């Protein structure tokens, strides 16, 4: 069974994202985290198939999160879901081998379908 971690400090975004993903494929296990540290703790024990990651979070930013994963040697697909329209952020995201996609929020069913088909199902 495929597993996705949703890491966003806004609970409403996690709720919306879970709903879209469940509508597309209800067999996917979804875990949401508003605290990136909790997600990192879980990742130390478990490997998700995909992480949907916000960049702009307090204390541990998405960039910090990616750096911690990289230093720990953790490798799995990460798709950034952010409100940042900064071209520099998009460019910076390409420096991380785990980052497979970059989407500006809010995103809809079509984008989630693309994410599931291209970044989750490829590992089946």
CORBELKA-V699288 format. One record per residue. N is the residue number from 1. RES is the residue in one small letter. SS is DSSP state (A for helix, B for strand, O for the rest). PHI is phi in radians with two decimals (999 if undefined). NEAR is the number of other C-alpha atoms within 12 Angstrom. Layout:
((N;RES;SS;PHI;NEAR) (N;RES;SS;PHI;NEAR))
This chain:
((1;x;O;999;15) (2;x;O;-1.36;24) (3;x;B;-2.31;32) (4;x;B;-2.10;40) (5;x;B;-1.79;39) (6;x;B;-1.85;42) (7;x;B;-2.11;45) (8;x;O;-2.67;39) (9;x;O;-1.26;30) (10;x;O;-1.74;25) (11;x;A;-0.97;19) (12;x;A;-1.13;17) (13;x;A;-1.17;27) (14;x;A;-1.08;31) (15;x;A;-1.11;21) (16;x;A;-1.10;22) (17;x;A;-1.10;36) (18;x;A;-1.07;31) (19;x;A;-1.10;21) (20;x;A;-1.05;26) (21;x;A;-1.13;35) (22;x;A;-1.07;23) (23;x;A;-1.16;18) (24;x;A;-1.42;21) (25;x;O;-2.77;24) (26;x;O;-1.40;17) (27;x;O;-1.56;13) (28;x;O;-1.34;24) (29;x;B;-1.40;21) (30;x;B;-2.03;28) (31;x;B;-2.17;32) (32;x;B;-1.99;33) (33;x;B;-2.34;32) (34;x;O;-1.67;30) (35;x;O;-2.00;29) (36;x;A;-1.00;35) (37;x;A;-1.09;25) (38;x;A;-1.09;21) (39;x;A;-1.12;32) (40;x;A;-1.10;32) (41;x;A;-1.07;17) (42;x;A;-1.15;21) (43;x;A;-1.12;30) (44;x;A;-1.14;17) (45;x;A;-1.84;11) (46;x;O;-2.58;18) (47;x;O;-1.95;24) (48;x;O;-1.28;31) (49;x;O;-1.43;31) (50;x;B;-2.70;39) (51;x;B;-2.08;46) (52;x;B;-1.75;48) (53;x;B;-2.15;47) (54;x;O;-1.42;44) (55;x;O;-1.63;37) (56;x;O;-1.59;29) (57;x;O;-2.27;26) (58;x;O;-1.27;18) (59;x;O;1.18;15) (60;x;O;-1.95;25) (61;x;O;-1.36;24) (62;x;A;-1.05;40) (63;x;A;-1.15;29) (64;x;A;-1.03;23) (65;x;A;-0.99;37) (66;x;A;-1.09;38) (67;x;A;-1.10;23) (68;x;A;-1.10;23) (69;x;A;-1.07;30) (70;x;A;-1.11;21) (71;x;A;-1.14;12) (72;x;O;-1.44;14) (73;x;O;1.31;16) (74;x;O;-1.41;26) (75;x;O;-2.27;25) (76;x;O;-2.86;29) (77;x;B;-1.26;34) (78;x;B;-2.17;41) (79;x;B;-2.08;40) (80;x;B;-1.49;43) (81;x;B;-2.09;39) (82;x;B;-2.41;31) (83;x;O;-1.55;24) (84;x;O;-1.30;21) (85;x;O;-1.73;18) (86;x;O;-1.14;16) (87;x;A;-1.11;14) (88;x;A;-1.11;12) (89;x;A;-1.08;24) (90;x;A;-1.09;25) (91;x;A;-1.13;14) (92;x;A;-1.03;20) (93;x;A;-1.06;31) (94;x;O;-1.27;20) (95;x;O;-1.39;17) (96;x;O;-1.84;31) (97;x;O;-1.12;20) (98;x;O;-1.34;28) (99;x;B;-1.36;32) (100;x;B;-1.85;29) (101;x;B;-2.78;33) (102;x;B;-2.45;37) (103;x;B;-2.23;31) (104;x;B;-1.61;23) (105;x;O;-1.28;25) (106;x;O;-1.41;22) (107;x;O;-2.08;22) (108;x;O;-2.00;22) (109;x;A;-1.04;20) (110;x;A;-1.06;16) (111;x;A;-1.17;24) (112;x;A;-1.12;32) (113;x;A;-1.05;21) (114;x;A;-1.09;23) (115;x;A;-1.07;33) (116;x;A;-1.08;35) (117;x;A;-1.17;18) (118;x;A;-1.71;19) (119;x;A;-2.05;30) (120;x;A;-1.92;32) (121;x;A;-1.19;20) (122;x;A;-1.12;16) (123;x;A;-1.57;16) (124;x;O;-1.26;13))
